[in-house]
Amino acid sequence: MSEIAARIAEFFAWLSTIVPAFVTPDWAALIGLLPLFVAPLVLLWLLYTGGIWTLVGITKRGAQLKVGAPLPTPAPLGADGRPLFPAGRPYTTSEAAIYPNGSTRSLRGEPLLIACPSCLAVRVAERTTCDACGLELRARTLIAVERPAGPPPGGAARA
């Protein structure tokens, strides 16, 4: 019986030398090893998010905008039944239509006319300077953006 008791005493002595290493470790040494455990995790996270954003950048489609063509509006009629064209806006007498600012040709390809807002002299809309008074008229064309009529072709899987 004493041999069994001696073995049990040896086991508990060995256990009492091992347990303090786990219960009360050398914290300074473990804190020194902390960057070795954290750095790979941070590196894996950075590689994962960088890869995801790269895939998004490659596969994401750009905005699908449709630019509407600037359409002319019919000119208002005066008391005598003739069309009235405002000064400073391009127009065509053959169609009796007023075009958006910046237009130089009609839908048929004819050059548009424009009346100078200062002296009311009529000139071709392609010329930016009035011959009579020297007023320079530069107008930018506004872009009309149309909304899509429905979902993209292919359904929600493509969106």
N, C-alpha and C positions, 0 to 999 in steps of 0.2 A: 504494500500500500504506500509505502514511503517513496517508492520509485515513481508511482503515478502522481503523487503530491509534488515531487520534485519536478516532474515534467510540466505539470500545471503551473508551478511557480516560475519555471523558465519561460513558459509561454506568456505569462502575465508580465514578466520583466521585459521580454522582447516587445510586447505590446505597449508597455509604458514608455519605451524609447521611441517607438514609431508614431504613436498618437500625437505627441506635442508638435511634430513636424506639420501635421494637418490642422490641428486645432489652433496653434499659435505660430503661423509661418513667419518667415523673415520678410516683413512687409516692404522694406526698402528695396530688397532685391526684386520682389514682384512688381513694384511700381516702376522700376527700371526696365522690366520686360514688357510693360503695358504697350508702348508704341509698336512692338513687334506683333502684338495681337490686333491692334486697332488699325494700323497702316494698311494691311491687306484688305480689311473690310472696307475702308474708305476708298481704296484704289478700285476694288470691284464695283462699288456703288458708282464711282465716277465713270468707269468704263461702260457700265450698264446704261446710265442716263445719257451719256454721250452717244452711244449706239442707237438708243431709242430716238433721240432728236435727229440724228443723221438719217434714220429711216423715215421719219416724218418729213424731213426736208426733201428727201428724194421722191417720196410717193405722194405727197400732198399736192393736189392740183391747185393752180392759181385761180383767181377770181374769174368767173365766166360772165363777162359783161357784153351786152349787145349795144352798139352805138346806133342810135336812131338817126336817120337822115333828116336834116332840117327841111321841113316842108314849108312851102310858101303859104301865105294867108291871102285870101281875096281882098282887094282894095275896097274901102268903103266908097259908095257912090255919092256924088254931090247932088244938088238940087236939079241940075241940068241932065243928070244921068251919066255923066262921065266919071271915071274913077279918080279919087283923090289920093295922091301919093305923099306921105310925110317926108319932110326934109331930113336928110341924114340916114335914110334907110334905102337899101338897094331895091329896085323894082323893075318890072318889065311891062311895057305898054301892050305888047301883043297878047299876054295872058291876063293882064289887069291884076297882077299879083305882087304882093310885097314879100320880099325874101328876108331871112334873118341877117343880122349884122355880120359882116365879114364875107358874105357870099359875093362872088364875082361873075358867076355864070348861072343861067337858068337851068331847069331840068332838061330842057331841049338842047342846051349847049350855047345859047345865045348870050352875048355879053349883057350884063345888067346896067341900068342907069342909076344915078344917085344925084339928088339935089343937094347942093351945099347948104348947110344950116345957117351960114352967115349971110351969103348974098343970093341964095336960091338959084345959082347958075347950075345947069344940068351938065353932068359929065359922065364918062364911063366909070363904073365902080372899080375897075382894075387900077385906076390911077388914084393915089392916095392924096394928092395935093390939088386944090382947086386952082384952075387957071386964072380965074377972075380976081379972087381976093387972097390967094396964097394959103388958105386954111388947110392944114393937114389933118385928115380924118382917118384915123386908124381904129378899126373895130375888130375885136377878136370874136371868133365864132364860138358860141357856147355849145358844149357837147351834151346832147340828150342821151341819157342812159336809160335803157328800158329794162324793166324787171322781167325775169324769166316767166313764161306762161305756166309752167308746171315744174315738177321734179325733173332732175336730169335723166336722160335715157339710161335704162338699166336698173332703175329703181333705187331704193335706199342703200343697196349694197355698193353703189358707185359713189354715193355722197359722202 
